[in-house]
Amino acid sequence: MTALLFLIPVALFMGLMGLAAFLWSLRSGQFDDPQGAAERILHDEDHPL
C-alpha cells in the first residue's frame, strides 16, 4: 500500500511531462506540414545501383 503512495504521484508527474512535451511540439511547429508527408509517399525515389 505504501508503494502506491509513491507510484501514483510519479505516474501523474510522468503523464504531465508527456502532455507538456506534446504541447511543446505542437507550438514549435512539428506538425505544420501534413500535406507534404501525404504527397511525399507518391514520389518514386528508387534509384538503381
Secondary structure, DSSP 8 states (H G I E B T S, - for coil): -HHHHHHHHHHHHHHHHHHHHHHHHHHTTTTS-HHHHHHHTTS------
